[in-house]
């Protein structure tokens, strides 16, 4: 998944698609990025546009929800990433945290349309921004 996420919108999903379809329980992870294009006050439409410039595939994102990620105020955005070629997708729960010099995106992803709540809580509670 690392090579796919660092490739941006035009990423090649060919190496992760077999994991998504053949072993979806292992198609999970956490992705973290800092970017000055992120805005924790963004609307759903604005965040969709921001994420489409940073993340692989087609992005669908829900409405922003004020939340906390570990020791920081955050905005939560739930959604999906979809491979335009195969149609395979990853669900995600993400948090955008205002931080200097750049905002932080923390994303828990899984090969389901809805990620495991217990895991999502553990990921969220583990965040310690300094």
Secondary structure, 3 states (H helix, E strand, C coil): CHHHHCCHHHCCCHHHHHHHHHCHHHCEEEEEEEECCCCCCCCHHHHHHHHHHHCCCEEEECCCEEEEECCEEEEEEEEEEECCCCCCEEEEEEEEECCCCCEEEEEEEECCCCCCHHHHHHHHHHCCCC
